[in-house]
Amino acid sequence: MKWTNFLLAACSIAFIQSCSSNDDEVIEVNQAGLNTSYEATRLKIKMIEPTLSGYDHATFIWKMGNDTIGTERNLVFVSDAVGIYDLTLEIKSSTKTTTLKTAVKVVQEQINYSKYIAKVFDFMPAVGQFTNDLPEYISGNTRQQMIAKAASSIVGSEGQLISLGGYGGYVVFGFDHTIMNKADKRDFKILGNAFWGNEAQEERAGSCEPGIIMVAFDKNNNGKPDDDEWYEIAGSEYTNPKTIKNYSIIYNKPDENKTPVKGTHGWDIDIEYVKWEDNQGNSGYKTKNSFHAQSYYPLWFGDDQLKLTGTLLPNNFYDQSGTGTYWVGKSYAYGYADNAPNNDEASNIDIDWAVDKNGNKVKLPGIDFIKVYTGINQEAGWLGEVSTEVMGAYDLHF
């Protein structure tokens, strides 16, 4: 098989320490520590975990032919082509080198995969004018029922919009296969409702509401994004000095029966609708406008305070008219959801942009799960809060 037909990546696992007090002592490692062969389904993560002991301060080198494809004890394997792949593991200590061989047989999936979203795991919009509307909340709906409604909107090829509300509102979804991380290619697309403005003075501007993208692969192979490590797609603004990491905000549930504080513009029926505070010492209100009369607070969420955390992007909307009549949202260069029209290259995402929680670049074998959350805390006049919308996603390699 050609190298381009599969992907292998190292998985960081702590070395197993020897019980010996002599650091130079080496206990013989035999083939029992590594199966002679493994079987994997096409486009499914396979963890190869040798059961080795007796090595202190050992190094591990995984090879295919003469190519080094991993330098940690455990190896993550995924392939998009049926076939048999011969691998070699070299274990080096201060006194000897042991070589183990194995093979991975990749078999065809029994049911054809879909390139689109297969499941929604979680959905929690922040305060917003489309919250309780996209998707629609009906009195008595539980959180699980609202997650199911979000799924009915964005699973499969016929997507409908869901709104994530203001800063931090999110959705978590997954696929029925691993989206492979292919070299020098963008790997998946997230669909939204961004568009260019006909009267915008900037070329790539209009209605762009950037959402932060997080990705994960199914490291523990349980089909859920529960204990897997999440990585942030470091878009064009990740290193912007105005971008704030570890930002958090608290929204306070509004009293829907209180007397509204009227604004002066005609569209703002309560300019002190939802009180918020953040961990930067800022506070303010989310406005309720005349276009959407329902509650803007997620009514299936039982608590009186909703706290959300993540990376905060700089504000991107501005009043081009100067009179409040024409607001424009600038598109960031790359790496965000709902940041450019669906037919634009900027809505395609490269897994190689992923970084860990410390901002270090990582080489992921592929991804199984995606989380999108609204990345901006801003109100844009009569347009209301900046809120990321999602209407689907798909694997670009299909």
The 8 nearest C-alpha neighbors of each residue, nearest first, counted from 0:
[[1, 2, 4, 82, 84, 83, 80, 3],
 [0, 2, 3, 4, 5, 80, 84, 82],
 [1, 3, 4, 5, 0, 6, 63, 66],
 [4, 2, 1, 5, 6, 181, 0, 182],
 [5, 3, 2, 1, 80, 79, 78, 0],
 [6, 4, 78, 3, 79, 2, 77, 80],
 [5, 7, 77, 78, 364, 76, 8, 4],
 [8, 6, 76, 75, 68, 364, 77, 5],
 [9, 7, 75, 364, 69, 74, 68, 10],
 [8, 10, 69, 74, 71, 75, 70, 11],
 [9, 11, 73, 74, 12, 71, 75, 8],
 [12, 10, 71, 9, 13, 73, 72, 74],
 [11, 13, 10, 14, 72, 73, 71, 15],
 [14, 12, 15, 11, 72, 71, 16, 73],
 [13, 15, 16, 12, 72, 56, 57, 55],
 [16, 14, 52, 13, 17, 54, 55, 51],
 [15, 17, 55, 14, 54, 18, 53, 52],
 [18, 16, 53, 19, 55, 54, 52, 15],
 [17, 19, 20, 16, 53, 21, 55, 52],
 [20, 18, 21, 17, 22, 24, 53, 16],
 [19, 21, 22, 18, 17, 24, 23, 55],
 [22, 20, 19, 23, 24, 18, 17, 25],
 [23, 21, 24, 55, 20, 19, 56, 17],
 [24, 22, 21, 25, 93, 94, 55, 92],
 [23, 25, 21, 22, 26, 19, 54, 94],
 [26, 24, 54, 53, 23, 27, 94, 92],
 [27, 25, 53, 28, 24, 54, 52, 17],
 [26, 28, 25, 29, 53, 97, 52, 54],
 [29, 27, 26, 32, 30, 51, 97, 52],
 [30, 28, 31, 32, 27, 99, 33, 97],
 [29, 31, 32, 33, 99, 28, 34, 35],
 [32, 30, 29, 33, 34, 50, 28, 35],
 [31, 33, 50, 30, 49, 51, 29, 34],
 [34, 32, 49, 31, 30, 35, 50, 99],
 [35, 33, 36, 101, 31, 32, 37, 30],
 [34, 36, 101, 33, 102, 100, 37, 30],
 [37, 35, 102, 101, 34, 103, 38, 104],
 [38, 36, 103, 104, 102, 39, 34, 35],
 [37, 39, 104, 103, 105, 36, 40, 106],
 [38, 40, 105, 45, 104, 106, 41, 37],
 [41, 39, 106, 105, 43, 108, 107, 42],
 [40, 42, 79, 107, 43, 78, 105, 106],
 [43, 41, 79, 177, 78, 176, 77, 40],
 [42, 44, 177, 40, 41, 176, 77, 45],
 [43, 45, 77, 76, 46, 75, 42, 177],
 [46, 44, 76, 75, 39, 77, 47, 43],
 [47, 45, 75, 74, 48, 76, 44, 73],
 [48, 46, 74, 73, 75, 45, 49, 76],
 [47, 49, 73, 46, 50, 74, 72, 33],
 [48, 50, 33, 32, 51, 47, 73, 72],
 [51, 49, 32, 48, 33, 52, 31, 34],
 [50, 52, 32, 49, 28, 53, 15, 54],
 [53, 51, 54, 15, 17, 50, 16, 28],
 [52, 54, 17, 26, 25, 55, 51, 16],
 [53, 55, 57, 17, 52, 25, 56, 16],
 [54, 56, 16, 57, 17, 22, 53, 92],
 [57, 55, 54, 92, 58, 14, 16, 22],
 [58, 56, 92, 55, 91, 54, 90, 59],
 [57, 59, 91, 90, 92, 56, 60, 70],
 [60, 58, 90, 70, 71, 72, 89, 91],
 [59, 61, 70, 89, 88, 69, 62, 90],
 [62, 60, 88, 69, 68, 87, 67, 70],
 [63, 61, 67, 87, 66, 68, 86, 64],
 [64, 62, 86, 66, 65, 87, 85, 67],
 [63, 65, 66, 62, 86, 85, 87, 67],
 [64, 66, 63, 62, 67, 68, 87, 61],
 [65, 67, 63, 62, 64, 68, 61, 69],
 [68, 66, 62, 61, 69, 65, 63, 60],
 [67, 69, 62, 61, 7, 66, 8, 63],
 [70, 68, 9, 61, 8, 60, 67, 71],
 [69, 71, 60, 59, 9, 61, 72, 68],
 [72, 70, 59, 9, 73, 69, 11, 10],
 [71, 73, 59, 74, 12, 70, 48, 49],
 [74, 72, 48, 71, 10, 47, 9, 12],
 [73, 75, 9, 47, 10, 46, 8, 76],
 [74, 76, 46, 8, 45, 7, 9, 10],
 [77, 75, 7, 45, 44, 46, 74, 6],
 [76, 78, 44, 6, 42, 43, 5, 45],
 [79, 77, 5, 42, 80, 41, 6, 4],
 [78, 80, 42, 41, 5, 4, 81, 77],
 [81, 79, 78, 4, 82, 41, 5, 105],
 [80, 82, 105, 106, 107, 41, 79, 83],
 [83, 81, 105, 104, 80, 84, 106, 0],
 [82, 84, 104, 103, 105, 102, 85, 81],
 [83, 85, 103, 102, 86, 104, 82, 0],
 [86, 84, 102, 101, 63, 83, 103, 87],
 [87, 85, 63, 101, 102, 62, 100, 84],
 [86, 88, 100, 62, 61, 99, 101, 63],
 [87, 89, 61, 99, 60, 98, 100, 62],
 [90, 88, 98, 60, 97, 59, 91, 61],
 [91, 89, 59, 97, 96, 58, 98, 88],
 [92, 90, 96, 58, 57, 95, 89, 59],
 [93, 91, 57, 94, 95, 96, 58, 56],
 [92, 94, 95, 23, 91, 57, 56, 96],
 [95, 93, 92, 23, 96, 25, 91, 24],
 [96, 94, 92, 91, 93, 97, 25, 90],
 [95, 97, 91, 90, 92, 98, 89, 94],
 [98, 96, 90, 89, 91, 95, 99, 28],
 [97, 99, 89, 88, 90, 96, 100, 87],
 [100, 98, 88, 87, 30, 89, 97, 101],
 [101, 99, 87, 86, 88, 35, 98, 102],
 [100, 102, 35, 36, 86, 85, 87, 34],
 [103, 101, 85, 36, 84, 86, 37, 104],
 [102, 104, 37, 84, 38, 83, 36, 105],
 [103, 105, 83, 38, 82, 39, 37, 106],
 [106, 104, 39, 81, 82, 40, 41, 38],
 [107, 105, 40, 81, 41, 39, 104, 108],
 [108, 106, 41, 40, 81, 109, 105, 80],
 [107, 109, 110, 40, 41, 111, 106, 112],
 [110, 108, 107, 111, 40, 106, 112, 41],
 [111, 109, 108, 112, 107, 113, 175, 176],
 [112, 110, 108, 109, 113, 107, 175, 114],
 [111, 113, 175, 110, 114, 176, 108, 174],
 [114, 112, 115, 111, 175, 117, 116, 155],
 [113, 115, 394, 393, 397, 112, 116, 174],
 [116, 114, 393, 155, 113, 392, 156, 117],
 [115, 117, 154, 174, 155, 173, 118, 392],
 [116, 118, 174, 154, 175, 173, 115, 155],
 [119, 117, 173, 172, 116, 154, 120, 150],
 [118, 120, 172, 150, 121, 171, 173, 146],
 [121, 119, 171, 172, 118, 146, 122, 173],
 [122, 120, 171, 170, 146, 119, 123, 172],
 [121, 123, 170, 146, 169, 171, 124, 149],
 [124, 122, 169, 168, 170, 125, 121, 163],
 [125, 123, 168, 163, 164, 169, 122, 130],
 [124, 126, 168, 164, 165, 163, 127, 167],
 [127, 125, 296, 295, 164, 165, 130, 124],
 [126, 128, 164, 295, 130, 129, 165, 125],
 [127, 129, 295, 130, 291, 164, 126, 383],
 [130, 128, 132, 127, 133, 162, 131, 164],
 [129, 131, 127, 132, 295, 128, 164, 133],
 [132, 130, 136, 135, 133, 297, 129, 134],
 [131, 133, 135, 134, 129, 130, 136, 293],
 [134, 132, 161, 135, 162, 129, 130, 131],
 [133, 135, 132, 161, 149, 148, 131, 136],
 [136, 134, 132, 131, 133, 137, 148, 130],
 [135, 137, 131, 132, 134, 138, 140, 145],
 [136, 138, 140, 139, 135, 131, 298, 132],
 [139, 137, 140, 136, 298, 299, 141, 135],
 [138, 140, 137, 141, 299, 136, 298, 144],
 [141, 139, 138, 137, 144, 299, 136, 145],
 [142, 140, 144, 143, 299, 139, 145, 300],
 [141, 143, 145, 144, 299, 146, 140, 300],
 [144, 142, 146, 141, 145, 147, 140, 121],
 [145, 143, 147, 141, 142, 146, 140, 148],
 [144, 146, 148, 142, 147, 143, 149, 141],
 [145, 147, 143, 149, 122, 144, 148, 121],
 [148, 146, 150, 144, 145, 149, 143, 151],
 [149, 147, 145, 151, 150, 146, 144, 134],
 [148, 150, 146, 152, 147, 151, 134, 145],
 [151, 149, 147, 119, 152, 148, 154, 153],
 [150, 152, 148, 149, 153, 154, 147, 159],
 [153, 151, 159, 149, 150, 158, 154, 148],
 [152, 154, 391, 158, 390, 150, 159, 151],
 [155, 153, 116, 150, 117, 151, 152, 118],
 [156, 154, 115, 116, 157, 153, 117, 158],
 [155, 157, 158, 115, 154, 391, 153, 116],
 [158, 156, 155, 159, 153, 154, 152, 391],
 [159, 157, 153, 390, 391, 152, 156, 160],
 [158, 160, 152, 390, 153, 161, 157, 391],
 [161, 159, 390, 389, 388, 162, 152, 133],
 [160, 162, 133, 389, 388, 134, 390, 149],
 [161, 163, 388, 164, 133, 129, 387, 160],
 [162, 164, 124, 168, 169, 387, 388, 386],
 [163, 165, 127, 125, 386, 124, 126, 162],
 [166, 164, 386, 125, 126, 127, 384, 385],
 [165, 167, 373, 376, 375, 374, 168, 125],
 [168, 166, 373, 307, 372, 169, 125, 308],
 [169, 167, 124, 125, 163, 372, 164, 373],
 [170, 168, 372, 123, 371, 163, 124, 122],
 [169, 171, 122, 371, 121, 370, 123, 172],
 [172, 170, 370, 121, 120, 369, 119, 122],
 [173, 171, 119, 120, 369, 118, 368, 370],
 [172, 174, 368, 118, 367, 116, 117, 369],
 [173, 175, 117, 116, 176, 367, 118, 115],
 [174, 176, 117, 112, 113, 173, 177, 116],
 [177, 175, 174, 42, 43, 178, 367, 112],
 [176, 178, 367, 42, 366, 43, 179, 365],
 [179, 177, 366, 365, 394, 367, 176, 180],
 [180, 178, 365, 181, 177, 364, 366, 186],
 [179, 181, 365, 364, 350, 186, 182, 178],
 [182, 180, 184, 179, 183, 186, 185, 6],
 [181, 183, 184, 180, 351, 185, 3, 349],
 [182, 184, 181, 185, 349, 351, 180, 186],
 [185, 183, 182, 181, 186, 349, 180, 350],
 [186, 184, 349, 348, 347, 187, 183, 350],
 [185, 187, 349, 395, 348, 184, 394, 180],
 [188, 186, 394, 395, 348, 393, 347, 185],
 [189, 187, 347, 392, 393, 346, 348, 190],
 [190, 188, 392, 336, 391, 346, 191, 393],
 [189, 191, 391, 390, 392, 341, 389, 188],
 [190, 192, 389, 337, 390, 388, 193, 341],
 [191, 193, 337, 194, 388, 340, 190, 389],
 [194, 192, 340, 207, 339, 206, 337, 191],
 [193, 195, 340, 206, 205, 339, 196, 192],
 [194, 196, 205, 204, 206, 203, 197, 193],
 [197, 195, 205, 199, 198, 204, 194, 206],
 [196, 198, 199, 195, 205, 200, 204, 194],
 [199, 197, 196, 200, 205, 201, 325, 195],
 [200, 198, 196, 201, 197, 205, 204, 327],
 [199, 201, 198, 202, 204, 319, 196, 197],
 [202, 200, 199, 204, 203, 329, 205, 198],
 [201, 203, 204, 200, 199, 195, 196, 205],
 [204, 202, 201, 330, 195, 329, 205, 339],
 [205, 203, 329, 195, 330, 328, 201, 202],
 [204, 206, 196, 195, 327, 328, 194, 199],
 [205, 207, 328, 193, 194, 327, 195, 208],
 [206, 208, 338, 193, 328, 330, 329, 209],
 [207, 209, 387, 337, 338, 385, 386, 210],
 [210, 208, 338, 337, 335, 336, 374, 387],
 [209, 211, 373, 336, 374, 372, 335, 387],
 [210, 212, 374, 372, 335, 371, 373, 336],
 [213, 211, 371, 232, 370, 231, 335, 210],
 [212, 214, 231, 370, 230, 369, 232, 229],
 [215, 213, 369, 230, 229, 368, 366, 370],
 [216, 214, 229, 368, 366, 228, 367, 230],
 [215, 217, 366, 367, 218, 368, 365, 227],
 [218, 216, 220, 219, 367, 227, 222, 215],
 [217, 219, 220, 216, 227, 46, 44, 228],
 [218, 220, 217, 221, 227, 226, 222, 46],
 [221, 219, 217, 218, 222, 44, 223, 45],
 [222, 220, 223, 219, 217, 218, 224, 225],
 [221, 223, 220, 217, 224, 219, 367, 225],
 [222, 224, 225, 221, 217, 220, 120, 226],
 [225, 223, 227, 226, 368, 217, 222, 215],
 [226, 224, 223, 227, 228, 221, 222, 217],
 [227, 225, 224, 228, 219, 223, 218, 217],
 [226, 228, 224, 225, 218, 217, 229, 215],
 [229, 227, 215, 226, 230, 216, 218, 224],
 [228, 230, 215, 214, 213, 227, 231, 355],
 [229, 231, 355, 214, 213, 354, 353, 215],
 [232, 230, 213, 353, 354, 233, 212, 214],
 [231, 233, 353, 352, 212, 213, 234, 354],
 [234, 232, 237, 352, 353, 231, 354, 334],
 [233, 235, 334, 237, 236, 333, 232, 335],
 [234, 236, 333, 332, 237, 334, 331, 233],
 [237, 235, 239, 238, 234, 242, 312, 331],
 [236, 238, 233, 234, 239, 235, 242, 312],
 [239, 237, 236, 240, 242, 235, 233, 241],
 [238, 240, 236, 241, 242, 237, 235, 313],
 [241, 239, 242, 238, 243, 237, 236, 313],
 [240, 242, 239, 313, 243, 312, 238, 236],
 [243, 241, 312, 239, 240, 313, 311, 237],
 [244, 242, 311, 310, 246, 241, 245, 312],
 [243, 245, 310, 246, 311, 242, 309, 237],
 [246, 244, 309, 310, 247, 308, 243, 311],
 [245, 247, 309, 244, 308, 310, 311, 243],
 [248, 246, 308, 307, 277, 278, 309, 245],
 [247, 249, 277, 307, 306, 276, 308, 278],
 [250, 248, 306, 276, 275, 305, 277, 304],
 [249, 251, 275, 305, 304, 274, 306, 252],
 [252, 250, 304, 274, 303, 273, 275, 253],
 [251, 253, 303, 304, 296, 250, 273, 254],
 [254, 252, 273, 255, 251, 272, 296, 274],
 [253, 255, 256, 257, 252, 272, 273, 258],
 [254, 256, 257, 253, 294, 272, 258, 259],
 [257, 255, 254, 258, 259, 253, 272, 294],
 [258, 256, 254, 255, 259, 253, 260, 272],
 [257, 259, 256, 260, 255, 269, 261, 254],
 [260, 258, 269, 261, 257, 268, 272, 271],
 [261, 259, 269, 270, 271, 262, 258, 268],
 [260, 262, 269, 268, 259, 270, 267, 263],
 [263, 261, 267, 264, 270, 268, 269, 260],
 [262, 264, 265, 261, 267, 266, 268, 270],
 [265, 263, 266, 262, 267, 381, 261, 268],
 [264, 266, 267, 263, 262, 268, 289, 261],
 [265, 267, 289, 288, 264, 268, 381, 290],
 [268, 266, 288, 262, 269, 265, 287, 270],
 [267, 269, 261, 288, 289, 287, 266, 262],
 [270, 268, 259, 260, 287, 261, 272, 271],
 [269, 271, 286, 272, 260, 262, 267, 261],
 [272, 270, 284, 269, 260, 286, 273, 285],
 [271, 273, 286, 269, 270, 285, 287, 284],
 [274, 272, 285, 284, 253, 271, 251, 275],
 [275, 273, 284, 251, 283, 250, 285, 272],
 [276, 274, 250, 282, 249, 283, 284, 251],
 [277, 275, 282, 249, 248, 281, 283, 250],
 [276, 278, 248, 279, 281, 247, 280, 249],
 [277, 279, 280, 247, 246, 248, 276, 281],
 [280, 278, 277, 281, 246, 247, 276, 282],
 [281, 279, 278, 277, 282, 276, 248, 283],
 [282, 280, 277, 279, 276, 283, 278, 275],
 [283, 281, 276, 275, 277, 280, 284, 274],
 [282, 284, 275, 274, 276, 285, 281, 271],
 [285, 283, 274, 273, 271, 275, 286, 272],
 [284, 286, 273, 272, 274, 271, 287, 270],
 [285, 287, 270, 272, 269, 271, 284, 288],
 [286, 288, 269, 268, 272, 267, 270, 285],
 [289, 287, 267, 268, 266, 290, 291, 286],
 [288, 290, 266, 291, 268, 267, 292, 287],
 [289, 291, 288, 292, 266, 128, 287, 267],
 [292, 290, 289, 293, 128, 288, 129, 287],
 [291, 293, 290, 289, 294, 288, 287, 128],
 [294, 292, 291, 295, 131, 128, 132, 130],
 [293, 295, 296, 292, 131, 255, 298, 130],
 [294, 296, 127, 126, 130, 128, 293, 297],
 [295, 297, 126, 294, 298, 252, 130, 127],
 [298, 296, 299, 300, 131, 130, 295, 124],
 [297, 299, 300, 296, 131, 301, 294, 136],
 [298, 300, 141, 297, 142, 301, 140, 139],
 [301, 299, 298, 297, 302, 142, 305, 141],
 [300, 302, 299, 303, 298, 297, 304, 142],
 [303, 301, 304, 300, 305, 252, 299, 251],
 [302, 304, 252, 251, 301, 305, 300, 250],
 [305, 303, 251, 302, 250, 252, 249, 306],
 [304, 306, 250, 249, 307, 251, 303, 302],
 [307, 305, 249, 248, 304, 250, 308, 247],
 [306, 308, 167, 248, 247, 305, 249, 309],
 [309, 307, 247, 246, 167, 248, 245, 306],
 [310, 308, 245, 246, 247, 311, 244, 167],
 [309, 311, 244, 246, 245, 243, 312, 374],
 [312, 310, 243, 374, 242, 375, 246, 244],
 [311, 313, 242, 375, 374, 314, 310, 243],
 [314, 312, 242, 241, 315, 375, 311, 236],
 [313, 315, 316, 375, 377, 312, 376, 317],
 [314, 316, 329, 328, 313, 317, 330, 375],
 [317, 315, 328, 327, 314, 329, 379, 326],
 [316, 318, 327, 326, 319, 328, 315, 379],
 [319, 317, 326, 321, 320, 323, 325, 327],
 [318, 320, 321, 326, 325, 317, 327, 199],
 [321, 319, 325, 322, 318, 324, 323, 326],
 [320, 322, 318, 319, 323, 324, 325, 326],
 [323, 321, 320, 324, 318, 325, 319, 326],
 [322, 324, 321, 318, 325, 320, 380, 326],
 [323, 325, 322, 320, 326, 318, 321, 381],
 [326, 324, 320, 319, 323, 318, 327, 322],
 [325, 327, 318, 317, 319, 316, 379, 324],
 [328, 326, 205, 316, 317, 206, 318, 319],
 [327, 329, 316, 206, 207, 205, 315, 204],
 [330, 328, 204, 315, 207, 205, 316, 327],
 [331, 329, 338, 204, 207, 203, 339, 332],
 [330, 332, 333, 329, 235, 338, 236, 209],
 [331, 333, 235, 330, 345, 334, 234, 236],
 [334, 332, 345, 235, 234, 331, 335, 346],
 [333, 335, 234, 348, 235, 232, 233, 336],
 [336, 334, 210, 209, 211, 338, 333, 212],
 [335, 337, 210, 338, 209, 189, 346, 211],
 [338, 336, 191, 193, 209, 208, 339, 387],
 [337, 339, 209, 207, 336, 330, 208, 335],
 [340, 338, 193, 346, 337, 345, 207, 330],
 [341, 339, 193, 194, 343, 342, 192, 346],
 [340, 342, 343, 190, 346, 339, 191, 193],
 [341, 343, 340, 344, 346, 339, 345, 190],
 [344, 342, 340, 345, 341, 346, 339, 347],
 [343, 345, 346, 347, 342, 341, 339, 340],
 [344, 346, 333, 343, 347, 339, 332, 334],
 [345, 347, 344, 339, 188, 343, 341, 189],
 [348, 346, 188, 345, 344, 187, 185, 349],
 [347, 349, 185, 187, 186, 188, 334, 350],
 [348, 350, 185, 186, 351, 352, 184, 347],
 [351, 349, 352, 353, 180, 186, 348, 185],
 [350, 352, 349, 353, 362, 180, 363, 361],
 [351, 353, 232, 350, 233, 349, 354, 234],
 [354, 352, 232, 231, 351, 350, 230, 233],
 [355, 353, 360, 359, 358, 361, 231, 230],
 [354, 356, 230, 358, 359, 357, 360, 361],
 [355, 357, 358, 354, 230, 359, 231, 229],
 [358, 356, 355, 359, 354, 360, 230, 244],
 [357, 359, 354, 355, 356, 360, 233, 231],
 [360, 358, 354, 355, 357, 361, 356, 353],
 [361, 359, 354, 353, 355, 358, 362, 352],
 [362, 360, 354, 363, 353, 359, 355, 351],
 [361, 363, 351, 364, 360, 8, 353, 350],
 [362, 364, 365, 361, 8, 180, 350, 351],
 [365, 363, 8, 180, 6, 7, 179, 362],
 [364, 366, 179, 180, 178, 363, 177, 216],
 [367, 365, 216, 178, 215, 177, 368, 214],
 [366, 368, 216, 177, 173, 174, 217, 215],
 [369, 367, 173, 215, 214, 172, 366, 216],
 [370, 368, 214, 172, 213, 171, 173, 215],
 [369, 371, 171, 213, 170, 212, 214, 172],
 [372, 370, 212, 169, 170, 211, 210, 213],
 [373, 371, 169, 210, 168, 167, 211, 374],
 [372, 374, 210, 166, 387, 167, 168, 375],
 [373, 375, 210, 211, 311, 312, 166, 209],
 [374, 376, 166, 312, 311, 373, 377, 314],
 [377, 375, 166, 165, 385, 374, 314, 378],
 [378, 376, 385, 384, 375, 314, 379, 165],
 [377, 379, 384, 383, 385, 380, 376, 382],
 [378, 380, 383, 382, 384, 316, 381, 377],
 [381, 379, 382, 383, 378, 323, 326, 318],
 [380, 382, 383, 266, 379, 267, 288, 323],
 [383, 381, 380, 379, 384, 378, 326, 385],
 [384, 382, 378, 379, 381, 380, 385, 286],
 [383, 385, 378, 377, 386, 165, 379, 127],
 [384, 386, 377, 378, 208, 165, 375, 383],
 [387, 385, 164, 165, 384, 373, 208, 163],
 [386, 388, 373, 208, 210, 163, 337, 209],
 [387, 389, 162, 191, 161, 163, 337, 160],
 [390, 388, 191, 161, 160, 190, 391, 162],
 [389, 391, 160, 158, 159, 153, 190, 191],
 [392, 390, 153, 190, 158, 389, 189, 154],
 [393, 391, 189, 188, 190, 115, 116, 187],
 [392, 394, 115, 114, 188, 187, 395, 116],
 [395, 393, 187, 114, 396, 397, 178, 186],
 [394, 396, 187, 186, 397, 393, 188, 185],
 [395, 397, 394, 186, 187, 178, 179, 114],
 [396, 395, 394, 114, 113, 393, 178, 112]]
